């Protein structure tokens, strides 16, 4: 038989049982270390704890201090204006106040056609001169045309010269000399500012791409160019140029539907709260509501996909496949294909069949899940403050994310401008070497590599701090992951302590201590910061390795062969499984820490052994209940999603008038669905932690007690009766 474990020793938990006890001890005679909580004579000691994993706690505090110091140092050396303002070829900000470029807020590229060079992808820089201007060009002009026009009207040269690096009295230089000295662009095109940069003003007329009402024009060097070539060059500079129109339309949709989105999220919050409350009284009924609701929503999705697929029959180009049209920034094009709706229909059908089969094969075990849900709802009913705790976790996470982002920006903008040699054709042997733009035209590199540019590359320096900026960025990311996991661990431990105090109270709710959530939170911070930091450190290291693998995969994607890709895929899969496994064991270890107050390794070992001794109960109770909670999240998100779909597609005109003239109804629809799921996840995560804690306490209860008068079960009678019928608890021994 398993050895009986010593009862826990924190407030709200039974410590010793005295059968000769005649009644509760008077509160005035109870010492500060002992609290009488039951007429059966249960004494609860609240001070028999000590700090755990002190070394890891010290290391964690030192890392936090170093993280704060790093933020201060980055704040001193960094300049976020380097992100907010575009930078010209000399490293000067466009539009910065107190500089000659104060009124020049837009970046202008001399020769966009050179941006088709492969060096754009490698160096993330266009090998052409970039200057700050006050406005973008509005007409077609070439340097050769200006030379002729200057003889009759000097006004043309005044207009053209504002796009040169320095003012000239007259266009005396030849085109060849201008190209060599790189003083002025050899041609300008009608452009508009986008993201504070001048991009050609593309329009479409009768299906033909034009620039300034022209499809063919001169590039200033005697060559004829068309709008498609210019568009290709512009796309290499800024990949999101294609998404400009979509971005504007999406912004318009959000501006039109923002209040509807807030209403949907509010309804999701109220619906989640209502489900949590109703589960206490009608867990069985609500469970089948979950089942029928999810099956019905998926069934409606299948019917809608079939209708859309049928409506596309006979339409031109609807028979094309996704492979035929390739990648498109206009997502609505995919919804014009029959293959898209057919794929959605197949996926939903498989999901529907999977859920129905799960219900058929798990119908007996669902009874246990319903009993656990009722017990969890009862615990949350006695501890309503647990539903507020996710808000506190959200605030802590928001602070960490904001600090990490600000520190990363300040680190990225630390240093002085660094200039690199960039060659349009990548034929120069001095490519990517450091240069000085002030004297570049007089150096040997300019003579050896005609057409090479000395352009701004990034911010850096030769000091010790600047040399270690990449290392500081890695440190910033690692401590960020550590803090994020620590905050989640702190929430899990605090909630576990609160729900355990409910379970181990023999006389509910009289024996439940006051303010159990805040008491458990303070206890976790005071005694177990080191243990929580230890568990979150392991998880942060795994996540850091995963990010490094993703980074290497991104950087070496083109140089990889099939074997290396296979090995990297295996590593990603292994680390993913390892992360999921560590999260599972950490979660149960935090429950044991909240109950017994031991260090992380011992708690993780005890949790693992306890789960292995009760592996059948784990499979029957814990995971089936998780499945039920997942369906609850899907139901909340699905209900709000269906209502939002009917509203945004104007299918409820008789009940309520939704927003009109939406460009892409799926943008606010997806926002509402994802937001509703996250809101439901916040509420049901508390519920899941409650179920996990009650399950661990239940397993401990069975091992420490036998149901006799001296060692009674602390499990609720209704849950005990259900489990007894399923023969998952031993029969009560004779007294």
N, C-alpha and C positions, 0 to 999 in steps of 0.2 A: 504493500500500500504506500501511497505517497505520504511523505512526512508532512505533518500538520504545520502550516506556516504561522509564525508569530503574528498576531494581529497588528494592524497598522497603528501609528501613534500620533495622529494629528487630529485637530479639532473636527468633530463630526464623525469619528470612526471609533468602533468599540475596541477597548484595550484589554480589559479583564472582566471576567464574569464572576459574580459573587452570589451563589445560591442562597446564602444565609442572610443576604441583605434584606432589611425590613422595610425599606422605603427610601425615597430620594433624600439625598443629603441636602440640608438647608443651604441656600446659596451663600449666606453670610459666613458659613463655616468652611466653604470650599476654598482651597488655596488657589493662588494665581496660576498654578501649573496643572490643576485638575478641574475638570468641568463635569458635573453630573448631568446626564442627558436622558436618563430613562428610569422608569420606576422599577425596572429589573435589576438596577444596580450597575449600569454600564458607566465606567469612568474613562474619560477621554483626556489624554495628556497632550498638550499643545506645544510644549517647549522641548520635547525630546528629539530635536533635530540639530544637524550641524551642516556647515557649508560643504558642498560636494564638488569634486573636480576643481580644486582651488587653483591649481597650476594653469588649467585651461581658462579659468576666469581671469587670471592675471594677464595671460597672453591676449585674451579678447579685449580687455580694457586697454592694454598697450596699443593694440591695433587700432582701436577707436581713437585714441589720442593721436597716433600717427596719421590717421585719416583726417582728423580735424586740422592738424598742422599742414598736411598736404593741401587741403582746401585753402588755407590761409596763404601758403606760398604760391599756389596757382593763382589766387586772386591778386597777389602783388605783381606777378609777372605776366599774367594773361590779359587779353584785351578782347572782349566779346564783340567789339565793333568790327573786328576782322571777319566775323561771321555775318553780321548784319549788313555790312557794306561790301559791294564788289571791289576788287583790287585790280589796278591796271598793271601794265608790264613792269613798272618801276616799284611796285609794292605800295603805291599810294591809294588811300581810300577814296572812293567816289561819293561825294556828298557829305564828307566829314566837315563839321563846323570848325572855323578857325584855320582852314587851309585854303590854298588856291583852288581846290576842287569843291569848295562848299556849295556852289551853284551848279556843279556838274555831277549829277546824281546817277547817270546812266553809263554803263560800260559799252564801248563801241569796238568791234573787231575790224581791223584793216581789210583782211582778205579771208572771208568765210570759206572760200573754196579750198584753202590750205588745210581746213579742219577735217578734210576727208583722209588725212594722213594717218597711218597706223600708230604714229606716236601719240595721237590723242587718247587712245585706249591705254597705252603703256604708261604715259606720263600724266594723264588726266589734265593735260594742258593743250590748248590749240596753238600750233607753231606760227603765230602771227602776232603782230603788235596790237596791243589793247590799250585804249586811252579812255579817259573820262570825258563825257560830253554833256551838255545841258539838254539837248534834245536829239532825237534820232533823225536821220535823213528822210526827206519826204518826196524825193524825185530821183530819177535816173540821171547820173552824171558820171563822166569819165574824166580823168586828168587831161587826156588829149583834147576832149571837147572844151574843157575850161580854158586851155591855152588859146584856142581860137576865139572863144567868147570874150576873153579878157580884153581883146583888142577893141571890141565895140562897147562892152559894158563891164565895168569893174565890179559891179554888184555880184555877179556870178562867182567871182573869186572870193569875195568876202564871205559868201555863203559856204563855199567849198572848204575854205581854209580853217573853219571851226572844227573840222574833222582831221586836222593835221596835228602832229605832236607839238609844233611850235609855230607861231604866226610868221607868215612870209609876206613880203611887200607885193610880190608878183610871182606867177608860176614860170620861173625862168629855167628851171631844171628840166632835163629831158625825162622821158618815161623810164629809160634805163637807169638814169642817175637816181630817180625817185625810188625805184625798186632796190637799188643798192644801199642807199642811205636810209631807206625806210622812214622817210619824213611824212609822207601823206599816203592815203589809200589811192590806188590807181582807178578805183570805181566805187561809187556808192549806189545803194538801192533803196527804194521806199521801205521803211522799217517802222516797227512799233516797239515800245518798251515792254518787256516781259521779264519779270523777276529782276528788274533794274538792269536789263541787258537789251541791246538793240538786236532784234531778230527781223528778218524779212517779213513784210506784210503779205502773207499768202492768202489768196482767195480762190474760190472755185466758181467758174462760170461754164455752164453747160457741161459739167463733168470734167473740165480741163483746169489744171492747176495754173494759176497766174500770179505774177508779182507786179503790183502797180498796173494792172490791166495788160501786162505783157507776158507772153509765154517764152519769147526768145529775145535776148539782149546781149550786149557786148560786156565783157568783163574788164575792159581797160587795157588788156594786153593784145588786142586784135583778134581774140577768139569769140565765137558765138556760143552763148550758154543758154540753157533753158531752165525753167522754174524747178523742174524735178531735180536737176543737179544741185541747185542752190538749196533745195529742201533737204537733200541727202547730206549736204555739208552742215546745215544747221542742226540736223538731228544728231550728228556726231558731237556737237558742242553740248547740246542739252537734250537728253533723251526724253524729257517730259514735254517737249514742244508739241508732240502729237496729242498729248493729254490736256492741252490748254483749254480747248473748247469743253471737253468733258469736265475738267475741274471747275470751270465757271458754272456749268449746268448743275453739277453736284452741289456747289455752294448755293445756287439759287434754290435747289430743292430743300436743302437744310434750312435756309432762311424762311421758306414757306411752311415747313412742317415741324419746326423745332418744338412748338408748344404741344403738338400732337405726340411727338416722341416723349416729351416729359410726362404727358398724361398716361401714355402706355407704360412707362417705367413705374409710375406711381401705382397704376392698377396692378402691375406685376408684384410690387412690394406688398400691397394690401392682400392680393390673392395668396401670396406665399405665407404671409402671416395668418391668414384665415385657415389655410390648410394645416399649418402647424397646430393651431388651436383646435380645429375640428378633429385632428387625428387622435386627440385624447379621448374623445367620446365616441367617434364613429370611424375608428381605424379600418375595420373590415370593409365598411361601406365605401369609404374614401379610396381604399386600395382598389376596389373594383371600378370606382369612378376613374382612377388613374388609368387602369387597364383599358377600359372602354374608350376613354378620352384619347389616349395615345393611339390606339388602334383606329379610332374614327378619324383622327387628324391625318394619320399616314394614309388611310384609305381615301380621304378627300384629296390628298396630294397625288395619289395614283390616278384618281379620276380626272383631276385637272391636267396632269401630264398627258393622259390619253386624249383629252379634248383638244389640247394644243397640238398634239401630233396629228390628229385627224384634220384639224383646221388648216394645217400646212400642206395637205395633200393637193397636188396640182399647182402649187405656187412655184414661180420660177426660182431656181437656185436653192430651193429648200432640200433637194436631194443631196447637196454637197455635204462632205464630211468635215469635221473639225480639222483634220489633217490637210484638207484641200485649201481652206482659207488661212491656215497658219495662225500665228499670234496676232491678235487685234486689240488695240486699246479701247475700241468701241465694243463693250461687252454685249450690247444689245444685238450685235450681228450674230452671236452664237444662239440667241433665242429665236432666230429666224430659220434654224436648221432642225429638221425632223430628228436627226441623230441625237441632238442635245436632249430633247424631251423624252426620247426613247431611253436614253441612258438614265435620266432621272427616274423614269418609271420603273426600270429594272432594279435600281438601287432601293427604291422605296418598297417594291414588292419583296425583295430579299429581307429587308428590315422587318416588314410586316410578318413574314413567315417565321423569322427568327423569334420575334416576341411571342407569337402564338405557341410555338413549340416550347419555349421556356415556360410559359404558363401551364402547358399540359404536363410537362415532366416535373415541374416543381410545385404542383398544386398542394401536396401534403406539407411541404416545407413552408409554404406561404402562410400557413396558420401560425407558425412560430414567428415569422416576420411580423405578422399583425400584432401578436402579443408583445413583441419588442417595441413596435411602433407605439402601442398604447402606453407602455411603461416609459418610453422616451418622452412622449407628449405629457405624461403626468409629471415627469421630472422638470420639463421646461415650464409647465404650469406653476410649479412650486418655486422655480428659479427664473422668473421672466427677464431678469437683467441679462441673462445669457444671450438674448436676442439682440441686445444693444452692443455687445462686445465686438461683432464684426465691424461696426463703425469705427471703433478705436483702432482695430487692426488696419483698416483702410487709411486712417489718418497717419499712422506710423509708416505704412508702406509708401504713401504719397510723399512724406518728408524724405525718406531714403531715396526714392526715385528722383526727386527734384535736386537733392544734394549731389547725387551721382552725375546727373546731366549737367548741372552748372559746373561742377569740378572738371568734367570731361571737356567742356567747351573752353574753360579757362586754360587747361593744359594744352589743348590743341592750338590755342592762339598765343602761346608763350613764345617769346624770342623776337628776333629781328628778321626782316625779309631775306630769304635765300633765293638766289637766281641760278638757273640752270640753262645750259646750252641745249636748244631744241632745234632739230633739223627736220624740215618737211618730209624728206624721203628716208630719214634715218640712215643716211650714208656717211655721216660725219663721224670720225673716230673719237671726237671730243664730246659726243652725245652724252647728256646728263652730267657733265662736269660743271663745277661751280664757276661763275663768271661775275664780272662787274659791269652792269649796263652802262655806266658812265664812260668807260674807256673800251667797251667791247669792240667797236668798229675800228679801233686802231691796233687791236691785238692780232697775233698770228692766226688765231682761230677764225676770225672773220675772213682772212685771205685764203686759208686752206679750205674752209667750208662755206662757199657762197650760198647765201639764202638762209644761213643759220641765224637764230634769234637768241638773245640773252633775255629770257623772260622770267618773271616772278614764278617761283615754284611752291614754296611753303614758308612757314615761319619756324625758325630754329636759331641755333647759335653754337658756339664752341665752348661755352662755360660748362662746368660740371653739371649744373642743373639741366641745361638744355640737352646734354648728351643722354641724360637718363629720363627724359620726358616719356618715351615709349614704355619704359619700365614703370613709371608712375601711372601711366594709363592702365597697365595690367594690374597694378596694385589697387587702383581705383575700382576696377571691375571686380576684382576678387573680394575686396572688403564689402562692396555693394551686395554681391551674392551671399556673403556670410551674414550680413545684417538682415537681408530679406528672409533668409531661412531661419534666422534667430527670432525674428518677429513672429513668423508663423508658428515656430516651436513654442514660443512664449504663450501665444493664444491657445494652442492645443493643451499645454500643461495647465494653464489657468482654468480652462473649461473642464478638463478632466478632473481637477481638484474639486471644482464646484459640484459636478455631477456625482463624483464619488462620495462626497459628503451627504448627498441625497440617498444614495444606495445604502450606505452603512449606517444610516439613522434607523434604529430599530422601531421607533415610534414616530411615524411621519405624519405631519410635518413638524411636530414639537421638537424633535431632536436635531433638526437641521439648524446649523449655526446661522447667526445673523450675517448678512452681507457675504454670502459664500463666494461669489465671483471675485470681489475685491480682496477678500481674505486669501483666496487661492492665488490671485495675481501677485499680491505682496509676498506671499510665502515663496512663490517661484522665483521672484526677483531677489529676495533676501538670501535664500539658501541654495538655489539651484541654477544660478546664472551660468556657472561653469559647466554644469551638465548639459544645459540647453545649448551653450556655445559649442561644446564638444560634438553633439549630434549634428548641429547645423554646419560645423566645419567640415565634417565628412561629406555632407551633401554638397557643400559649396565647392570642394575639391573635385568631385565627380562632374559637376556642372561646368567647372572651369576647363576640365579636360575635354568635355563635349564641345565647348565653344572653340577651343584650340583646334580640334579636329575639323570643325566647320570652316574655320578660317583657312586652314591649310588646304582643305578641299576646294575652297573658292579660289585661292591663289594659284594652285597647281592643277586646276581642272583641265587645261589644255595640254599639259605635259604628262598626264597620267595615261597608263595603258590599262588594259582590261583587268590584269591581275591586281594592280595597285588599287583600282576602283573597287574591286571585289573585297580586298582586305579592308579598305577604309569603310565600306558598307558594313562589314562584319563588326568592326570596332564600334561604329555608331550604334549598331543593334545591341552589342554587349553593354555599352555604357548606358543605353536607354533602359535595358532590363535591370542593370545594377542600380540605376537611380530609382526606379519604381520599387525595387526590393528594399533599398535603404530607407525610402520614405515610409514604407509599410512598417518596418521594424522600429524606426525612430518614433513613429506615432504611438505604437504600443509601449515603447520604452518610456515615453513621456507620461503615459498613464501610470506606469509602475512608479516613476519618480514622484508623481503627485500623491500616490497612495503611501509608499513606504519611505520616500525621502532618501533613497540610496543613490550612489553615483551612476553615471550613464552606462558604463560597461556592465555593471552588475544588474542594473534594471533591464538592459537590453537582453542579457542572458536569461534572466528570470522570465521576461515576457516571451522569449522564444521557447523556453522549456514549457511554459504554461500553455502556449498555443499548440505545441506539438503533443502535449498530453491530452489536449481537447480538440484534436484536428477535425474530428467529426462535427463537433459543435461549430467550429469555425466555418466549415463548408456549408452547414445547414442553416445557421442563424445569421452570421455576420455578413456574408457575401450576398445572400438572398435579400437581406435588408438593404444593402447598398444598391442592389438592382432596383428595388422599389423606390428608393430616394432618387435615383437617376431618372426613372420614369416620371417622378413628380416634377423634377426640373424641366423635363421635356414637355410635360403637360402644361406647365405655366407658360413656358416660352411658346409652345404651340398655340395655346388659346389666344395669347396676345398677338401672335403672328397672324393667325387667321383673321382676327378682328382688324388688324392693321392692313392686311391684304384687301379685305373687302372695302375698307375705308379709302385706301389710296387708289384703288382701281374703280372707285365710284359705283360699287355694287350695293351700297346701302342708301340710295337716294331718298327712300321713303322714311328712313329713321333719322339719319344725320347726314349733313352735307360735308364731305371731306374736302381736302385741299384740291384746288383746280390747277390745271396746266403744269403738271409735274413732268420733268424731262425723263427721269428714270425713277419710277416708283419703287424699284427694288433697293435703292439707296437708303431711304428712310425705313423701308421694310426690314432690311437686314440689320440696320441699327437698332430698331425696336426689338427684333428677335434676339440678337446677341446681348443687348443690354438687359432684356428680361431674363435671359438665362443666367447672366452674371448676378443679377439681383436675387433670383431664386437660389443660386448656388451659395450666396452669402448666408441665407436663412437655413438652407438644408445642410450646410457644412456644420453648423451648430448642432443640428439634429444628428448628423452622422457621428460627430464626436461624442454626443450623448449616448448613442447606441453602442459605439466601440467601448466607451468607459463602462457602461452597464454590463456589457458582455465580459470584459476582463474581470470586473468585480464579481460577476456571477460565477465565473470559473474559480476564482479565489474562494468564494463563499462555499462552493461544493467541496473544495479540498480542505477547508479549515473547519467546517461545521458538518453535522450529521442530522440535523433536524430534531434533536432531542431538546429537552427543557434546558439542559446545561449549555448546549451549543445549537441554538436555533438558527434556521436559515434566515437571512436578511432579504431574500428575494421576495417580491410581491406575491401574495397568494394566487392571484389570477395567472401570473406568468408561471409560477411554480406548478399550478394545476395543468396548464397546457403542456409544459415540458415533461411533466410526470406521465401524461397520457402518451407522449411520444417516446417514453422510456429514455429520456436524455438526462434524467436526474435519478440518483439512487432513492429507493423507497425509504420513508422515514423510519428510523429505528424505534424500537419499543422503549418506552420510558421506564 
